[in-house]
Amino acid sequence: MRARVFVTLKPSVFDPQGTTVAEALHTLGYATVTDVRQGKYFELEIDARTPEEARRVAAEAADKLLANPVIESYRIEIDAGAGAAASAGVAR
């Protein structure tokens, strides 16, 4: 199963990279872009029997390594395979 982990800075954390990208987009004429937040994206292939087990493993990995819980939050999506519906994750 494939787990997609999206890690972003918490809303209360200043994002200088996002600010810089937003300013550059404005310079390029994208005046309708009002905010940019940068983040990280991970795809994990997990040998799990159920989507719940895959989510548990992905959440453990995110808690221990992929995200810094002090300044970042994450959400997980599980893709159980071809023909199966993706399971939207709960953000932490």
N, C-alpha and C positions, 0 to 999 in steps of 0.2 A: 504494500500500500504506500501511497505517496502522501506525505504530510507537507503542507506548505506553511511556513512560519513567517509571519510578518511582524517585524520588530520596529517600533517607532518611539521617538522621545515622548514622554508624558507631556500633556498640554501645558503644564506649569513650567516646563524646562525650556529655556531659551534655545533657539535653533539657529545659530549663526550661519551655517551652511545653507539652510532653507531660505534665510533672509537674503543671502548673496545671490542665490539662484533666482529668487523672485525679482530682485533688482535687475539682474541681467535680462530676464524675460521682459521686464518693462522697457528696458533699453532697446530690445529687439522688436518692440511694438506690440507686445502682448499685454495691453493695458487692462484687459479683463481678468487677468490672474491676480487674485487678491491675497493669496497666502501660499507658501510652499513649506512643507515639512519633509525632511529627509528621513530615511530609514534603511533597514536591511531586510533582505528577503532570503530565506533558506528553503531548499527542497530536500526532504529527507525520504529516502526509500526505506521503509520499515517492514521487516518480516513479522507481521502480526496476524493473528487469526480473526480479529474483529476490528472495526473502526474505533471502538472504545479503547482497545488495547493500544492501537497506533496513536491515538490522541494522548493517552497517558504517557507513552514513551516520549512523544514530541514535547509534551508539557514539561516533563522532567528535564529533557535536554535544554529547553528554553530557560527553565528556572536555574539550572546549574551552569550553563555556558553561553547560550545564544543571546540572552538579554541580561542587562544590568537592571535588577528590579528597583534600584534606587531612582533611576532616571528614565527607564524605558518600560513600556508595556508591550504585550504581544497578543496576537490572535493566531489561531491555528485552523486550517482547513484540511480536511481529510478527503482524499480521492481514493475510493475503495477499488477502482479499476475501471476498465472499459465497460460502458453500458450501465455503470452504477452511478447514482447521483452523488454529487459531492456533498459532504456534510459541513455546513458552515460552523466555524468555531466561535467560542466565547472569548472575548478579549479579557486579558488580565492586566 
